[in-house]
Amino acid sequence: MFSKVYLRATGSLCYNGSVMIRRFILRWLVNFLGLWAAVSLLQGITYQDKLGVLAVAALIFSIVNAFIRPLVVLLSLPAIVLSLGLFTFVVNTLMLYLVQFFYPKFHIASFWSGLVAVIIIWVVNYLLNDLLEPRHEKSV
């Protein structure tokens, strides 16, 4: 998911740890910028006006997206298919609410604020991942 898998000379699979860490840090940075853009544009999300709080929230959001979101997407696949993919915004909003649950200094006032924030984060992720991710590391 985060790294390229390569085949050793012995034939066993191995994960390239440095690529995995580099891509996770890139995701964290992009999520931070997306959250920063969302809280700058919306009034329904508060973070005590400290960038450190936003950085920790972005870290938690990246971890939640890496570990919990795949399971939730799998379980909600029928709704995602029926809505032609739009339900993924609801899933991402729930992931943002998990950040609020784990880190109360980051607060979302309403579901709609969270949904608009997720759309803003998605746009920032879409634009920045295309610019920041090296061409040879992009997955097909």
Buried (B, 14 or more C-beta within 10 A) or exposed (E): EBBEEEEEEEEEEEEBEEBBEBBBEBBBBBBBBBBBBBBEEBEBBBBEEEEEBBBBBBBBBBBBBBEEBEEBBEEBEEEBEEEEEEBBBBBBBBBBBBBBEBBEBBBBEEBEBBBBBBBBBBEBBEEBEEEEBEEEEEEE
